[in-house]
Amino acid sequence: MKFIIRILISTLAVLLTCYILPDRIVHVNGFTTALIVAAALAFLNSVIKPILIVLTIPITIFTLGLFLLAINAGMVLLADRFIDGFQVGGFWSALLFSVLLSIITSVFEGIRKRDEQRADGTNNFNRFN
């Protein structure tokens, strides 16, 4: 169930990111396409991205981790190649899309975790007592 909720949060983040950015940068045809993009990015980030990170450790260390942004943009461009109805304007557009998507997803996940804690009645301040 948590996986489905995370995919739906990612879908909403994809839609919001596409709403913020102009069509020439990134375009998604609709909710179904955004759902497919979210699922594809989840798959790519869990299967392909770790392999790329291991293979590019030297350049990642040399760039102090900034090369990870290029890997994220590459994942977005790879999703663009496979999904009809999802268009990205190029590398820099994919980079901007991935950064905004990460920020928006983090905000949504934070809201979800806060709501789960309120529903459970747990409190972070009492955890150490």
Backbone atoms as SQL, in Angstrom:
CREATE TABLE atoms (id INTEGER PRIMARY KEY, chain TEXT, resi INTEGER, resn TEXT, atom TEXT, x REAL, y REAL, z REAL);
INSERT INTO atoms VALUES
  (1, 'A', 1, 'MET', 'N', 0.816, -1.196, 0.000),
  (2, 'A', 1, 'MET', 'CA', 0.000, 0.000, 0.000),
  (3, 'A', 1, 'MET', 'C', 0.866, 1.268, 0.000),
  (4, 'A', 2, 'LYS', 'N', 1.978, 1.226, 0.747),
  (5, 'A', 2, 'LYS', 'CA', 2.855, 2.396, 0.797),
  (6, 'A', 2, 'LYS', 'C', 3.462, 2.696, -0.566),
  (7, 'A', 3, 'PHE', 'N', 3.751, 1.625, -1.342),
  (8, 'A', 3, 'PHE', 'CA', 4.305, 1.826, -2.682),
  (9, 'A', 3, 'PHE', 'C', 3.305, 2.563, -3.568),
  (10, 'A', 4, 'ILE', 'N', 2.048, 2.192, -3.493),
  (11, 'A', 4, 'ILE', 'CA', 1.012, 2.845, -4.302),
  (12, 'A', 4, 'ILE', 'C', 0.876, 4.307, -3.901),
  (13, 'A', 5, 'ILE', 'N', 0.924, 4.575, -2.610),
  (14, 'A', 5, 'ILE', 'CA', 0.833, 5.964, -2.137),
  (15, 'A', 5, 'ILE', 'C', 2.029, 6.772, -2.629),
  (16, 'A', 6, 'ARG', 'N', 3.218, 6.171, -2.593),
  (17, 'A', 6, 'ARG', 'CA', 4.418, 6.880, -3.066),
  (18, 'A', 6, 'ARG', 'C', 4.342, 7.150, -4.568),
  (19, 'A', 7, 'ILE', 'N', 3.812, 6.200, -5.336),
  (20, 'A', 7, 'ILE', 'CA', 3.660, 6.421, -6.775),
  (21, 'A', 7, 'ILE', 'C', 2.645, 7.531, -7.035),
  (22, 'A', 8, 'LEU', 'N', 1.556, 7.552, -6.279),
  (23, 'A', 8, 'LEU', 'CA', 0.561, 8.619, -6.451),
  (24, 'A', 8, 'LEU', 'C', 1.137, 9.982, -6.067),
  (25, 'A', 9, 'ILE', 'N', 1.944, 10.020, -5.011),
  (26, 'A', 9, 'ILE', 'CA', 2.608, 11.276, -4.635),
  (27, 'A', 9, 'ILE', 'C', 3.552, 11.713, -5.746),
  (28, 'A', 10, 'SER', 'N', 4.298, 10.774, -6.297),
  (29, 'A', 10, 'SER', 'CA', 5.205, 11.101, -7.410),
  (30, 'A', 10, 'SER', 'C', 4.428, 11.567, -8.632),
  (31, 'A', 11, 'THR', 'N', 3.275, 10.957, -8.874),
  (32, 'A', 11, 'THR', 'CA', 2.430, 11.370, -9.998),
  (33, 'A', 11, 'THR', 'C', 1.972, 12.809, -9.827),
  (34, 'A', 12, 'LEU', 'N', 1.510, 13.140, -8.630),
  (35, 'A', 12, 'LEU', 'CA', 1.096, 14.524, -8.364),
  (36, 'A', 12, 'LEU', 'C', 2.272, 15.481, -8.485),
  (37, 'A', 13, 'ALA', 'N', 3.443, 15.043, -8.059),
  (38, 'A', 13, 'ALA', 'CA', 4.642, 15.883, -8.179),
  (39, 'A', 13, 'ALA', 'C', 5.010, 16.097, -9.643),
  (40, 'A', 14, 'VAL', 'N', 4.877, 15.052, -10.471),
  (41, 'A', 14, 'VAL', 'CA', 5.150, 15.196, -11.909),
  (42, 'A', 14, 'VAL', 'C', 4.172, 16.194, -12.518),
  (43, 'A', 15, 'LEU', 'N', 2.887, 16.071, -12.177),
  (44, 'A', 15, 'LEU', 'CA', 1.884, 16.991, -12.723),
  (45, 'A', 15, 'LEU', 'C', 2.144, 18.429, -12.278),
  (46, 'A', 16, 'LEU', 'N', 2.478, 18.618, -11.002),
  (47, 'A', 16, 'LEU', 'CA', 2.738, 19.971, -10.505),
  (48, 'A', 16, 'LEU', 'C', 3.997, 20.559, -11.136),
  (49, 'A', 17, 'THR', 'N', 5.019, 19.739, -11.286),
  (50, 'A', 17, 'THR', 'CA', 6.259, 20.208, -11.916),
  (51, 'A', 17, 'THR', 'C', 6.004, 20.614, -13.366),
  (52, 'A', 18, 'CYS', 'N', 5.212, 19.822, -14.073),
  (53, 'A', 18, 'CYS', 'CA', 4.876, 20.162, -15.463),
  (54, 'A', 18, 'CYS', 'C', 4.009, 21.398, -15.542),
  (55, 'A', 19, 'TYR', 'N', 3.193, 21.629, -14.517),
  (56, 'A', 19, 'TYR', 'CA', 2.364, 22.835, -14.478),
  (57, 'A', 19, 'TYR', 'C', 3.234, 24.069, -14.253),
  (58, 'A', 20, 'ILE', 'N', 4.258, 23.930, -13.417),
  (59, 'A', 20, 'ILE', 'CA', 5.146, 25.062, -13.112),
  (60, 'A', 20, 'ILE', 'C', 6.021, 25.415, -14.310),
  (61, 'A', 21, 'LEU', 'N', 6.564, 24.395, -14.967),
  (62, 'A', 21, 'LEU', 'CA', 7.475, 24.632, -16.092),
  (63, 'A', 21, 'LEU', 'C', 6.698, 24.810, -17.392),
  (64, 'A', 22, 'PRO', 'N', 7.194, 25.642, -18.297),
  (65, 'A', 22, 'PRO', 'CA', 6.511, 25.820, -19.584),
  (66, 'A', 22, 'PRO', 'C', 6.575, 24.563, -20.453),
  (67, 'A', 23, 'ASP', 'N', 5.667, 24.475, -21.418),
  (68, 'A', 23, 'ASP', 'CA', 5.576, 23.292, -22.286),
  (69, 'A', 23, 'ASP', 'C', 6.843, 23.037, -23.095),
  (70, 'A', 24, 'ARG', 'N', 7.595, 24.069, -23.401),
  (71, 'A', 24, 'ARG', 'CA', 8.808, 23.857, -24.200),
  (72, 'A', 24, 'ARG', 'C', 9.898, 23.169, -23.387),
  (73, 'A', 25, 'ILE', 'N', 9.804, 23.203, -22.062),
  (74, 'A', 25, 'ILE', 'CA', 10.771, 22.536, -21.205),
  (75, 'A', 25, 'ILE', 'C', 10.357, 21.091, -20.959),
  (76, 'A', 26, 'VAL', 'N', 9.131, 20.893, -20.522),
  (77, 'A', 26, 'VAL', 'CA', 8.626, 19.541, -20.269),
  (78, 'A', 26, 'VAL', 'C', 7.115, 19.532, -20.477),
  (79, 'A', 27, 'HIS', 'N', 6.620, 18.418, -21.029),
  (80, 'A', 27, 'HIS', 'CA', 5.194, 18.307, -21.308),
  (81, 'A', 27, 'HIS', 'C', 4.713, 16.893, -20.989),
  (82, 'A', 28, 'VAL', 'N', 3.589, 16.812, -20.288),
  (83, 'A', 28, 'VAL', 'CA', 2.932, 15.531, -19.993),
  (84, 'A', 28, 'VAL', 'C', 1.500, 15.650, -20.483),
  (85, 'A', 29, 'ASN', 'N', 1.037, 14.627, -21.205),
  (86, 'A', 29, 'ASN', 'CA', -0.302, 14.681, -21.806),
  (87, 'A', 29, 'ASN', 'C', -1.431, 14.655, -20.791),
  (88, 'A', 30, 'GLY', 'N', -1.285, 13.977, -19.687),
  (89, 'A', 30, 'GLY', 'CA', -2.371, 13.906, -18.714),
  (90, 'A', 30, 'GLY', 'C', -1.986, 13.076, -17.507),
  (91, 'A', 31, 'PHE', 'N', -3.009, 12.787, -16.676),
  (92, 'A', 31, 'PHE', 'CA', -2.783, 12.060, -15.433),
  (93, 'A', 31, 'PHE', 'C', -2.234, 10.663, -15.686),
  (94, 'A', 32, 'THR', 'N', -2.780, 9.968, -16.672),
  (95, 'A', 32, 'THR', 'CA', -2.323, 8.605, -16.953),
  (96, 'A', 32, 'THR', 'C', -0.855, 8.602, -17.371),
  (97, 'A', 33, 'THR', 'N', -0.480, 9.538, -18.208),
  (98, 'A', 33, 'THR', 'CA', 0.920, 9.634, -18.623),
  (99, 'A', 33, 'THR', 'C', 1.808, 9.986, -17.436),
  (100, 'A', 34, 'ALA', 'N', 1.339, 10.880, -16.563),
  (101, 'A', 34, 'ALA', 'CA', 2.113, 11.240, -15.369),
  (102, 'A', 34, 'ALA', 'C', 2.277, 10.035, -14.451),
  (103, 'A', 35, 'LEU', 'N', 1.250, 9.197, -14.363),
  (104, 'A', 35, 'LEU', 'CA', 1.335, 7.977, -13.562),
  (105, 'A', 35, 'LEU', 'C', 2.375, 7.022, -14.136),
  (106, 'A', 36, 'ILE', 'N', 2.394, 6.895, -15.452),
  (107, 'A', 36, 'ILE', 'CA', 3.377, 6.039, -16.118),
  (108, 'A', 36, 'ILE', 'C', 4.778, 6.609, -15.934),
  (109, 'A', 37, 'VAL', 'N', 4.921, 7.932, -16.027),
  (110, 'A', 37, 'VAL', 'CA', 6.226, 8.573, -15.818),
  (111, 'A', 37, 'VAL', 'C', 6.713, 8.324, -14.394),
  (112, 'A', 38, 'ALA', 'N', 5.829, 8.468, -13.416),
  (113, 'A', 38, 'ALA', 'CA', 6.214, 8.239, -12.022),
  (114, 'A', 38, 'ALA', 'C', 6.652, 6.794, -11.804),
  (115, 'A', 39, 'ALA', 'N', 5.912, 5.847, -12.382),
  (116, 'A', 39, 'ALA', 'CA', 6.280, 4.432, -12.236),
  (117, 'A', 39, 'ALA', 'C', 7.593, 4.132, -12.957),
  (118, 'A', 40, 'ALA', 'N', 7.772, 4.711, -14.137),
  (119, 'A', 40, 'ALA', 'CA', 9.008, 4.481, -14.896),
  (120, 'A', 40, 'ALA', 'C', 10.211, 5.074, -14.163),
  (121, 'A', 41, 'LEU', 'N', 10.057, 6.270, -13.615),
  (122, 'A', 41, 'LEU', 'CA', 11.160, 6.878, -12.870),
  (123, 'A', 41, 'LEU', 'C', 11.476, 6.078, -11.610),
  (124, 'A', 42, 'ALA', 'N', 10.456, 5.546, -10.961),
  (125, 'A', 42, 'ALA', 'CA', 10.687, 4.704, -9.788),
  (126, 'A', 42, 'ALA', 'C', 11.486, 3.458, -10.177),
  (127, 'A', 43, 'PHE', 'N', 11.115, 2.850, -11.302),
  (128, 'A', 43, 'PHE', 'CA', 11.835, 1.675, -11.775),
  (129, 'A', 43, 'PHE', 'C', 13.273, 2.014, -12.155),
  (130, 'A', 44, 'LEU', 'N', 13.438, 3.075, -12.944),
  (131, 'A', 44, 'LEU', 'CA', 14.780, 3.470, -13.379),
  (132, 'A', 44, 'LEU', 'C', 15.670, 3.842, -12.199),
  (133, 'A', 45, 'ASN', 'N', 15.086, 4.546, -11.212),
  (134, 'A', 45, 'ASN', 'CA', 15.860, 4.963, -10.050),
  (135, 'A', 45, 'ASN', 'C', 16.217, 3.798, -9.135),
  (136, 'A', 46, 'SER', 'N', 15.454, 2.728, -9.195),
  (137, 'A', 46, 'SER', 'CA', 15.766, 1.584, -8.338),
  (138, 'A', 46, 'SER', 'C', 16.641, 0.534, -9.026),
  (139, 'A', 47, 'VAL', 'N', 16.662, 0.510, -10.362),
  (140, 'A', 47, 'VAL', 'CA', 17.423, -0.517, -11.080),
  (141, 'A', 47, 'VAL', 'C', 18.655, 0.064, -11.778),
  (142, 'A', 48, 'ILE', 'N', 18.458, 1.064, -12.619),
  (143, 'A', 48, 'ILE', 'CA', 19.549, 1.595, -13.445),
  (144, 'A', 48, 'ILE', 'C', 20.438, 2.572, -12.679),
  (145, 'A', 49, 'LYS', 'N', 19.827, 3.440, -11.895),
  (146, 'A', 49, 'LYS', 'CA', 20.583, 4.493, -11.218),
  (147, 'A', 49, 'LYS', 'C', 21.682, 3.957, -10.288),
  (148, 'A', 50, 'PRO', 'N', 21.424, 2.929, -9.465),
  (149, 'A', 50, 'PRO', 'CA', 22.513, 2.423, -8.617),
  (150, 'A', 50, 'PRO', 'C', 23.709, 1.904, -9.420),
  (151, 'A', 51, 'ILE', 'N', 23.442, 1.296, -10.556),
  (152, 'A', 51, 'ILE', 'CA', 24.535, 0.807, -11.406),
  (153, 'A', 51, 'ILE', 'C', 25.354, 1.985, -11.923),
  (154, 'A', 52, 'LEU', 'N', 24.661, 3.027, -12.383),
  (155, 'A', 52, 'LEU', 'CA', 25.365, 4.212, -12.878),
  (156, 'A', 52, 'LEU', 'C', 26.160, 4.908, -11.775),
  (157, 'A', 53, 'ILE', 'N', 25.616, 4.934, -10.581),
  (158, 'A', 53, 'ILE', 'CA', 26.328, 5.568, -9.470),
  (159, 'A', 53, 'ILE', 'C', 27.627, 4.832, -9.175),
  (160, 'A', 54, 'VAL', 'N', 27.564, 3.510, -9.144),
  (161, 'A', 54, 'VAL', 'CA', 28.778, 2.728, -8.881),
  (162, 'A', 54, 'VAL', 'C', 29.803, 2.921, -9.997),
  (163, 'A', 55, 'LEU', 'N', 29.340, 2.927, -11.239),
  (164, 'A', 55, 'LEU', 'CA', 30.266, 3.066, -12.361),
  (165, 'A', 55, 'LEU', 'C', 30.901, 4.451, -12.445),
  (166, 'A', 56, 'THR', 'N', 30.246, 5.456, -11.878),
  (167, 'A', 56, 'THR', 'CA', 30.754, 6.827, -11.992),
  (168, 'A', 56, 'THR', 'C', 31.260, 7.377, -10.663),
  (169, 'A', 57, 'ILE', 'N', 31.655, 6.507, -9.751),
  (170, 'A', 57, 'ILE', 'CA', 32.161, 6.973, -8.450),
  (171, 'A', 57, 'ILE', 'C', 33.327, 7.959, -8.597),
  (172, 'A', 58, 'PRO', 'N', 34.329, 7.705, -9.446),
  (173, 'A', 58, 'PRO', 'CA', 35.442, 8.668, -9.526),
  (174, 'A', 58, 'PRO', 'C', 35.004, 10.070, -9.952),
  (175, 'A', 59, 'ILE', 'N', 34.159, 10.160, -10.977),
  (176, 'A', 59, 'ILE', 'CA', 33.731, 11.494, -11.430),
  (177, 'A', 59, 'ILE', 'C', 32.789, 12.140, -10.413),
  (178, 'A', 60, 'THR', 'N', 32.024, 11.331, -9.699),
  (179, 'A', 60, 'THR', 'CA', 31.145, 11.873, -8.664),
  (180, 'A', 60, 'THR', 'C', 31.963, 12.454, -7.525),
  (181, 'A', 61, 'ILE', 'N', 33.025, 11.766, -7.142),
  (182, 'A', 61, 'ILE', 'CA', 33.908, 12.291, -6.089),
  (183, 'A', 61, 'ILE', 'C', 34.619, 13.547, -6.572),
  (184, 'A', 62, 'PHE', 'N', 35.110, 13.522, -7.803),
  (185, 'A', 62, 'PHE', 'CA', 35.821, 14.677, -8.368),
  (186, 'A', 62, 'PHE', 'C', 34.933, 15.916, -8.425),
  (187, 'A', 63, 'THR', 'N', 33.641, 15.726, -8.738),
  (188, 'A', 63, 'THR', 'CA', 32.717, 16.865, -8.836),
  (189, 'A', 63, 'THR', 'C', 31.988, 17.134, -7.525),
  (190, 'A', 64, 'LEU', 'N', 32.448, 16.480, -6.442),
  (191, 'A', 64, 'LEU', 'CA', 31.852, 16.648, -5.111),
  (192, 'A', 64, 'LEU', 'C', 30.353, 16.328, -5.098),
  (193, 'A', 65, 'GLY', 'N', 29.973, 15.334, -5.869),
  (194, 'A', 65, 'GLY', 'CA', 28.595, 14.857, -5.878),
  (195, 'A', 65, 'GLY', 'C', 27.686, 15.517, -6.893),
  (196, 'A', 66, 'LEU', 'N', 28.154, 16.558, -7.547),
  (197, 'A', 66, 'LEU', 'CA', 27.300, 17.249, -8.509),
  (198, 'A', 66, 'LEU', 'C', 26.967, 16.391, -9.727),
  (199, 'A', 67, 'PHE', 'N', 27.792, 15.392, -10.016),
  (200, 'A', 67, 'PHE', 'CA', 27.499, 14.523, -11.153),
  (201, 'A', 67, 'PHE', 'C', 26.233, 13.716, -10.932),
  (202, 'A', 68, 'LEU', 'N', 25.807, 13.558, -9.684),
  (203, 'A', 68, 'LEU', 'CA', 24.552, 12.864, -9.403),
  (204, 'A', 68, 'LEU', 'C', 23.362, 13.600, -10.020),
  (205, 'A', 69, 'LEU', 'N', 23.476, 14.916, -10.138),
  (206, 'A', 69, 'LEU', 'CA', 22.421, 15.678, -10.813),
  (207, 'A', 69, 'LEU', 'C', 22.348, 15.300, -12.286),
  (208, 'A', 70, 'ALA', 'N', 23.502, 15.077, -12.894),
  (209, 'A', 70, 'ALA', 'CA', 23.520, 14.649, -14.295),
  (210, 'A', 70, 'ALA', 'C', 22.923, 13.253, -14.446),
  (211, 'A', 71, 'ILE', 'N', 23.174, 12.383, -13.478),
  (212, 'A', 71, 'ILE', 'CA', 22.574, 11.048, -13.518),
  (213, 'A', 71, 'ILE', 'C', 21.054, 11.149, -13.397),
  (214, 'A', 72, 'ASN', 'N', 20.561, 12.026, -12.520),
  (215, 'A', 72, 'ASN', 'CA', 19.116, 12.230, -12.392),
  (216, 'A', 72, 'ASN', 'C', 18.519, 12.740, -13.705),
  (217, 'A', 73, 'ALA', 'N', 19.192, 13.682, -14.324),
  (218, 'A', 73, 'ALA', 'CA', 18.718, 14.194, -15.611),
  (219, 'A', 73, 'ALA', 'C', 18.724, 13.087, -16.657),
  (220, 'A', 74, 'GLY', 'N', 19.718, 12.235, -16.617),
  (221, 'A', 74, 'GLY', 'CA', 19.762, 11.103, -17.536),
  (222, 'A', 74, 'GLY', 'C', 18.597, 10.147, -17.348),
  (223, 'A', 75, 'MET', 'N', 18.178, 9.944, -16.108),
  (224, 'A', 75, 'MET', 'CA', 17.016, 9.088, -15.848),
  (225, 'A', 75, 'MET', 'C', 15.745, 9.694, -16.440),
  (226, 'A', 76, 'VAL', 'N', 15.621, 11.020, -16.333),
  (227, 'A', 76, 'VAL', 'CA', 14.469, 11.701, -16.912),
  (228, 'A', 76, 'VAL', 'C', 14.498, 11.600, -18.438),
  (229, 'A', 77, 'LEU', 'N', 15.672, 11.783, -19.027),
  (230, 'A', 77, 'LEU', 'CA', 15.795, 11.664, -20.481),
  (231, 'A', 77, 'LEU', 'C', 15.517, 10.240, -20.954),
  (232, 'A', 78, 'LEU', 'N', 15.917, 9.261, -20.171),
  (233, 'A', 78, 'LEU', 'CA', 15.633, 7.869, -20.508),
  (234, 'A', 78, 'LEU', 'C', 14.131, 7.598, -20.460),
  (235, 'A', 79, 'ALA', 'N', 13.453, 8.149, -19.461),
  (236, 'A', 79, 'ALA', 'CA', 11.994, 8.009, -19.391),
  (237, 'A', 79, 'ALA', 'C', 11.334, 8.701, -20.578),
  (238, 'A', 80, 'ASP', 'N', 11.889, 9.835, -20.996),
  (239, 'A', 80, 'ASP', 'CA', 11.371, 10.563, -22.157),
  (240, 'A', 80, 'ASP', 'C', 11.430, 9.698, -23.418),
  (241, 'A', 81, 'ARG', 'N', 12.485, 8.927, -23.565),
  (242, 'A', 81, 'ARG', 'CA', 12.654, 8.069, -24.750),
  (243, 'A', 81, 'ARG', 'C', 11.600, 6.967, -24.827),
  (244, 'A', 82, 'PHE', 'N', 11.184, 6.453, -23.666),
  (245, 'A', 82, 'PHE', 'CA', 10.314, 5.282, -23.645),
  (246, 'A', 82, 'PHE', 'C', 8.823, 5.595, -23.524),
  (247, 'A', 83, 'ILE', 'N', 8.468, 6.781, -23.079),
  (248, 'A', 83, 'ILE', 'CA', 7.068, 7.080, -22.772),
  (249, 'A', 83, 'ILE', 'C', 6.506, 8.086, -23.772),
  (250, 'A', 84, 'ASP', 'N', 5.483, 7.651, -24.495),
  (251, 'A', 84, 'ASP', 'CA', 4.769, 8.558, -25.391),
  (252, 'A', 84, 'ASP', 'C', 3.929, 9.513, -24.551),
  (253, 'A', 85, 'GLY', 'N', 3.892, 10.764, -24.945),
  (254, 'A', 85, 'GLY', 'CA', 3.133, 11.754, -24.202),
  (255, 'A', 85, 'GLY', 'C', 3.940, 12.469, -23.142),
  (256, 'A', 86, 'PHE', 'N', 5.212, 12.129, -23.029),
  (257, 'A', 86, 'PHE', 'CA', 6.117, 12.790, -22.094),
  (258, 'A', 86, 'PHE', 'C', 7.298, 13.303, -22.884),
  (259, 'A', 87, 'GLN', 'N', 7.413, 14.618, -22.982),
  (260, 'A', 87, 'GLN', 'CA', 8.490, 15.224, -23.750),
  (261, 'A', 87, 'GLN', 'C', 9.313, 16.154, -22.859),
  (262, 'A', 88, 'VAL', 'N', 10.621, 16.036, -23.002),
  (263, 'A', 88, 'VAL', 'CA', 11.557, 16.898, -22.279),
  (264, 'A', 88, 'VAL', 'C', 12.389, 17.623, -23.317),
  (265, 'A', 89, 'GLY', 'N', 12.632, 18.909, -23.109),
  (266, 'A', 89, 'GLY', 'CA', 13.301, 19.752, -24.085),
  (267, 'A', 89, 'GLY', 'C', 14.791, 19.530, -24.261),
  (268, 'A', 90, 'GLY', 'N', 15.424, 18.732, -23.463),
  (269, 'A', 90, 'GLY', 'CA', 16.866, 18.497, -23.575),
  (270, 'A', 90, 'GLY', 'C', 17.474, 18.242, -22.211),
  (271, 'A', 91, 'PHE', 'N', 18.810, 18.200, -22.183),
  (272, 'A', 91, 'PHE', 'CA', 19.496, 17.881, -20.935),
  (273, 'A', 91, 'PHE', 'C', 19.209, 18.901, -19.843),
  (274, 'A', 92, 'TRP', 'N', 19.331, 20.184, -20.156),
  (275, 'A', 92, 'TRP', 'CA', 19.134, 21.219, -19.130),
  (276, 'A', 92, 'TRP', 'C', 17.695, 21.253, -18.653),
  (277, 'A', 93, 'SER', 'N', 16.764, 20.986, -19.548),
  (278, 'A', 93, 'SER', 'CA', 15.357, 20.892, -19.153),
  (279, 'A', 93, 'SER', 'C', 15.136, 19.701, -18.234),
  (280, 'A', 94, 'ALA', 'N', 15.772, 18.579, -18.559),
  (281, 'A', 94, 'ALA', 'CA', 15.665, 17.390, -17.708),
  (282, 'A', 94, 'ALA', 'C', 16.288, 17.639, -16.342),
  (283, 'A', 95, 'LEU', 'N', 17.390, 18.363, -16.313),
  (284, 'A', 95, 'LEU', 'CA', 18.040, 18.695, -15.050),
  (285, 'A', 95, 'LEU', 'C', 17.127, 19.563, -14.183),
  (286, 'A', 96, 'LEU', 'N', 16.544, 20.596, -14.775),
  (287, 'A', 96, 'LEU', 'CA', 15.627, 21.467, -14.047),
  (288, 'A', 96, 'LEU', 'C', 14.405, 20.690, -13.579),
  (289, 'A', 97, 'PHE', 'N', 13.860, 19.845, -14.448),
  (290, 'A', 97, 'PHE', 'CA', 12.706, 19.025, -14.098),
  (291, 'A', 97, 'PHE', 'C', 13.036, 18.095, -12.930),
  (292, 'A', 98, 'SER', 'N', 14.202, 17.456, -12.957),
  (293, 'A', 98, 'SER', 'CA', 14.549, 16.508, -11.896),
  (294, 'A', 98, 'SER', 'C', 14.755, 17.215, -10.561),
  (295, 'A', 99, 'VAL', 'N', 15.357, 18.400, -10.579),
  (296, 'A', 99, 'VAL', 'CA', 15.566, 19.139, -9.333),
  (297, 'A', 99, 'VAL', 'C', 14.223, 19.571, -8.746),
  (298, 'A', 100, 'LEU', 'N', 13.361, 20.152, -9.582),
  (299, 'A', 100, 'LEU', 'CA', 12.042, 20.572, -9.094),
  (300, 'A', 100, 'LEU', 'C', 11.212, 19.377, -8.637),
  (301, 'A', 101, 'LEU', 'N', 11.282, 18.292, -9.377),
  (302, 'A', 101, 'LEU', 'CA', 10.539, 17.090, -9.011),
  (303, 'A', 101, 'LEU', 'C', 11.002, 16.564, -7.651),
  (304, 'A', 102, 'SER', 'N', 12.284, 16.582, -7.407),
  (305, 'A', 102, 'SER', 'CA', 12.820, 16.134, -6.118),
  (306, 'A', 102, 'SER', 'C', 12.333, 17.014, -4.974),
  (307, 'A', 103, 'ILE', 'N', 12.342, 18.313, -5.190),
  (308, 'A', 103, 'ILE', 'CA', 11.894, 19.245, -4.149),
  (309, 'A', 103, 'ILE', 'C', 10.414, 19.046, -3.854),
  (310, 'A', 104, 'ILE', 'N', 9.595, 19.000, -4.898),
  (311, 'A', 104, 'ILE', 'CA', 8.146, 18.863, -4.712),
  (312, 'A', 104, 'ILE', 'C', 7.806, 17.514, -4.082),
  (313, 'A', 105, 'THR', 'N', 8.471, 16.450, -4.521),
  (314, 'A', 105, 'THR', 'CA', 8.231, 15.127, -3.932),
  (315, 'A', 105, 'THR', 'C', 8.615, 15.117, -2.458),
  (316, 'A', 106, 'SER', 'N', 9.710, 15.762, -2.113),
  (317, 'A', 106, 'SER', 'CA', 10.139, 15.828, -0.713),
  (318, 'A', 106, 'SER', 'C', 9.108, 16.554, 0.142),
  (319, 'A', 107, 'VAL', 'N', 8.557, 17.633, -0.378),
  (320, 'A', 107, 'VAL', 'CA', 7.530, 18.374, 0.359),
  (321, 'A', 107, 'VAL', 'C', 6.293, 17.495, 0.567),
  (322, 'A', 108, 'PHE', 'N', 5.835, 16.834, -0.498),
  (323, 'A', 108, 'PHE', 'CA', 4.664, 15.962, -0.387),
  (324, 'A', 108, 'PHE', 'C', 4.918, 14.800, 0.576),
  (325, 'A', 109, 'GLU', 'N', 6.104, 14.198, 0.522),
  (326, 'A', 109, 'GLU', 'CA', 6.437, 13.095, 1.428),
  (327, 'A', 109, 'GLU', 'C', 6.492, 13.582, 2.876),
  (328, 'A', 110, 'GLY', 'N', 7.005, 14.778, 3.094),
  (329, 'A', 110, 'GLY', 'CA', 7.026, 15.345, 4.435),
  (330, 'A', 110, 'GLY', 'C', 5.630, 15.562, 4.980),
  (331, 'A', 111, 'ILE', 'N', 4.734, 16.042, 4.142),
  (332, 'A', 111, 'ILE', 'CA', 3.337, 16.227, 4.553),
  (333, 'A', 111, 'ILE', 'C', 2.706, 14.878, 4.877),
  (334, 'A', 112, 'ARG', 'N', 2.985, 13.869, 4.044),
  (335, 'A', 112, 'ARG', 'CA', 2.418, 12.539, 4.275),
  (336, 'A', 112, 'ARG', 'C', 2.921, 11.961, 5.595),
  (337, 'A', 113, 'LYS', 'N', 4.205, 12.088, 5.862),
  (338, 'A', 113, 'LYS', 'CA', 4.760, 11.549, 7.103),
  (339, 'A', 113, 'LYS', 'C', 4.206, 12.279, 8.318),
  (340, 'A', 114, 'ARG', 'N', 4.039, 13.586, 8.217),
  (341, 'A', 114, 'ARG', 'CA', 3.474, 14.352, 9.321),
  (342, 'A', 114, 'ARG', 'C', 2.040, 13.913, 9.599),
  (343, 'A', 115, 'ASP', 'N', 1.269, 13.703, 8.528),
  (344, 'A', 115, 'ASP', 'CA', -0.107, 13.256, 8.705),
  (345, 'A', 115, 'ASP', 'C', -0.186, 11.848, 9.278),
  (346, 'A', 116, 'GLU', 'N', 0.741, 10.963, 8.876),
  (347, 'A', 116, 'GLU', 'CA', 0.776, 9.611, 9.448),
  (348, 'A', 116, 'GLU', 'C', 1.090, 9.664, 10.931),
  (349, 'A', 117, 'GLN', 'N', 2.009, 10.533, 11.318),
  (350, 'A', 117, 'GLN', 'CA', 2.362, 10.652, 12.726),
  (351, 'A', 117, 'GLN', 'C', 1.185, 11.179, 13.537),
  (352, 'A', 118, 'ARG', 'N', 0.458, 12.126, 12.986),
  (353, 'A', 118, 'ARG', 'CA', -0.712, 12.651, 13.689),
  (354, 'A', 118, 'ARG', 'C', -1.795, 11.590, 13.810),
  (355, 'A', 119, 'ALA', 'N', -1.976, 10.796, 12.763),
  (356, 'A', 119, 'ALA', 'CA', -2.993, 9.748, 12.796),
  (357, 'A', 119, 'ALA', 'C', -2.633, 8.648, 13.792),
  (358, 'A', 120, 'ASP', 'N', -1.327, 8.345, 13.908),
  (359, 'A', 120, 'ASP', 'CA', -0.873, 7.319, 14.852),
  (360, 'A', 120, 'ASP', 'C', -0.813, 7.844, 16.277),
  (361, 'A', 121, 'GLY', 'N', -0.804, 9.149, 16.434),
  (362, 'A', 121, 'GLY', 'CA', -0.692, 9.740, 17.755),
  (363, 'A', 121, 'GLY', 'C', 0.732, 9.772, 18.247),
  (364, 'A', 122, 'THR', 'N', 1.687, 9.505, 17.368),
  (365, 'A', 122, 'THR', 'CA', 3.085, 9.541, 17.768),
  (366, 'A', 122, 'THR', 'C', 3.594, 10.963, 17.733),
  (367, 'A', 123, 'ASN', 'N', 4.627, 11.191, 18.505),
  (368, 'A', 123, 'ASN', 'CA', 5.210, 12.522, 18.583),
  (369, 'A', 123, 'ASN', 'C', 6.720, 12.363, 18.573),
  (370, 'A', 124, 'ASN', 'N', 7.391, 13.090, 17.739),
  (371, 'A', 124, 'ASN', 'CA', 8.852, 12.976, 17.655),
  (372, 'A', 124, 'ASN', 'C', 9.549, 13.384, 18.938),
  (373, 'A', 125, 'PHE', 'N', 8.934, 14.279, 19.726),
  (374, 'A', 125, 'PHE', 'CA', 9.588, 14.756, 20.926),
  (375, 'A', 125, 'PHE', 'C', 9.590, 13.703, 22.027),
  (376, 'A', 126, 'ASN', 'N', 8.644, 12.810, 22.021),
  (377, 'A', 126, 'ASN', 'CA', 8.559, 11.766, 23.052),
  (378, 'A', 126, 'ASN', 'C', 9.323, 10.510, 22.676),
  (379, 'A', 127, 'ARG', 'N', 9.937, 10.460, 21.548),
  (380, 'A', 127, 'ARG', 'CA', 10.618, 9.271, 21.081),
  (381, 'A', 127, 'ARG', 'C', 11.819, 8.935, 21.968),
  (382, 'A', 128, 'PHE', 'N', 12.494, 9.903, 22.508),
  (383, 'A', 128, 'PHE', 'CA', 13.705, 9.667, 23.269),
  (384, 'A', 128, 'PHE', 'C', 13.461, 9.551, 24.773),
  (385, 'A', 129, 'ASN', 'N', 12.262, 9.717, 25.223),
  (386, 'A', 129, 'ASN', 'CA', 11.952, 9.644, 26.659),
  (387, 'A', 129, 'ASN', 'C', 11.581, 8.263, 27.089);
